Amino acid sequence: MEYVFYAAIAAACLLSVFFSFRSRRATEPRVRGLNAARMNISMGALLLLAALVQIVLFEPDTVRIIVGAMFLLLGLFNLFAGLRNHGRFSRMQ
């Protein structure tokens, strides 16, 4: 079970780096915004998975729960912002 979490975290990290490079190298604003939105979605998934690892896989203590909750909130925010921006940039002409 934990290897699935770690593989998903690695995939989300690689996607985040990939879309970060693509958004920085793009010259067209629409493509740049779409890649930045995809990077935010990947980063949100990465943070959500990290929060799940902190909460589910290890023995719960106060610090681990607080760190997991912060990762969860940041991940949800990144996921929401990425989905919103992706919808906005995909409708652009």
C-alpha positions in Angstrom: 0.0 0.0 0.0 2.7 2.5 0.9 4.6 1.8 -2.4 1.5 2.9 -4.3 1.5 6.2 -2.3 5.2 6.7 -3.0 4.8 5.9 -6.7 1.9 8.4 -7.0 3.9 11.0 -5.1 6.8 10.6 -7.5 4.6 10.7 -10.5 2.9 13.9 -9.3 6.3 15.5 -8.6 7.6 14.6 -12.0 4.4 16.0 -13.7 4.7 19.2 -11.6 8.3 19.7 -12.7 7.4 18.9 -16.3 4.6 21.4 -16.5 6.6 24.0 -14.7 9.3 23.8 -17.4 6.7 23.8 -20.1 4.9 26.9 -18.7 8.2 28.8 -18.4 9.3 28.0 -21.9 6.0 28.8 -23.6 5.7 32.1 -25.4 1.9 32.1 -26.0 -0.1 33.3 -23.0 -2.8 30.7 -23.4 -0.4 27.8 -23.5 1.6 29.3 -20.6 -1.5 29.6 -18.5 -2.7 26.1 -19.3 0.7 24.6 -18.3 0.8 26.6 -15.1 -2.7 25.4 -14.3 -1.7 21.8 -14.9 1.3 22.4 -12.7 -1.0 23.6 -9.9 -3.2 20.6 -10.3 -0.1 18.3 -10.1 1.2 20.2 -7.1 -2.2 19.9 -5.4 -2.3 16.2 -6.0 1.3 15.9 -4.6 0.4 17.7 -1.5 -2.8 15.7 -1.0 -0.9 12.5 -1.4 1.7 13.7 1.1 -1.0 14.5 3.6 -2.5 11.1 3.2 0.8 9.5 3.8 1.3 11.5 6.9 -2.2 10.8 8.3 -2.7 7.1 7.1 0.7 5.4 7.1 2.4 6.5 10.2 1.4 6.4 13.9 -0.6 9.5 14.6 0.8 12.2 16.9 0.1 15.9 17.2 2.8 17.2 15.0 2.1 14.7 12.2 -1.6 15.5 12.2 -0.9 19.2 12.1 1.6 18.8 9.2 -0.8 16.5 7.4 -3.7 19.0 7.9 -1.6 21.9 6.5 -0.6 19.8 3.5 -4.2 18.9 3.0 -5.4 22.5 3.0 -2.5 23.6 0.7 -3.2 20.7 -1.6 -6.9 21.5 -1.8 -6.2 25.1 -2.5 -3.7 24.3 -5.3 -6.1 21.8 -6.8 -9.0 24.3 -6.7 -6.9 27.1 -8.2 -5.5 24.8 -10.9 -8.9 23.6 -12.0 -10.3 27.1 -12.0 -7.4 28.5 -14.0 -7.4 25.5 -16.4 -11.1 26.2 -17.2 -10.4 29.8 -17.6 -7.4 29.4 -20.0 -9.0 26.6 -22.0 -11.9 28.9 -22.9 -9.5 31.6 -24.2 -9.2 32.1 -27.9 
